Amino acid sequence: MARFCSECGQPKEDAEALFCTNCGHRFGAAATPQIVAAPEPAVVPASPAAPAKPLPRISKRALALTGGALALVTAIGSGAAWYLRPPAATPEAYTAAINSYLASHREQTQDKVCLANFPYGTNPVVTNAADGQTNHWLGLLVKAGLYGQPESLLDGFWPKLRYQQTAKGQAAVKNGRLCLAQGLKVAGIDDIEPPETRDDLVVGRAVFHTELDGKADWVSDEIRQQLPGEGQAGGQTLYLVVKDRQWQVLDASQQQQLGRRLQDMAQSQGGGGLLDWVKHLTGSAEPDEDEIWAALDKRMPGLSREALHFAKHKCWSSGGDDFQCTIQLGPREERVAMLKRGEGWQLRPE
């Protein structure tokens, strides 16, 4: 039986008492022992979990900038691939490159646009009145305004005609030749060889024919017919390389430099196939002074090299093994056409 008040701990004075005399707490049933349950530990409520920090919101502008940057990287990659790709070997691209080359090398086409069938550097000229062919030709030039009407002369028993060039005629004469045009331009591409790529070199070949460029207004059909091939040249061959992303024609010196470079490459790689390709590409190197003299001496034996003060000035390729060269013979500068035959050179047959 409990002897103390379960509420205030006051000793229970009367075992039968129903209420505590100190605090008035009602005691339980007399026969029922009071079991004071141990107080349960207070439950401390857990702190609410901190809410997850929201991801930063990406603005439309940032998305646009990001997308633009990715597009720029892609475009740069595509642009680099496009830039590194060689230009197409088309007739239009080759025509533009060859025309640019012909315009900057007018001296190489003078024999195709200028006439040497008469001593145009002599002014005035006197002809025999009975020379019908010469006077017919000069009559065409009189009609073209290059010469004035002939003056009749009497030299002994033979009548003569004297022709005086006009200012227009004098302007048309260059180096003793009568020039019908400024030069040549491409009239058409006949054949294109697929470009070859060797390391960083891209080389192509074109076969083409030409026509007069900048033709003089006085040129008639009958005058033009006096030109070799009537002012047109077919079957010419030039080699081109890619430089600054454009096709450009190799001149004679560049072709030789390229040939030496490719030969060095071929020897270092030990490839006979590449050497064959180099020979096919570059053709022959230009003839040297001794080789030109040997060809002249073979054609016209008995010439004195020392007496003529022979000297080579320059040569340029007309395609393949065909070269034009200017040489000094006595007081005059002459032009000769050289052709490679086997291991030697010869004057090109007329």
Beta strands, then each sheet from edge to edge (+ up, - down):
strand 1: 114-115
strand 2: 125-128
strand 3: 151-155
strand 4: 158-163
strand 5: 173-174
strand 6: 177-179
strand 7: 183-198
strand 8: 201-213
strand 9: 236-243
strand 10: 246-249
strand 11: 311-319
strand 12: 322-329
strand 13: 332-341
strand 14: 344-347
sheet 1: 1+ 6- 5+
sheet 2: 2+ 4- 3+
sheet 3: 7+ 8- 9+ 10-
sheet 4: 11+ 12- 13+ 14-
end
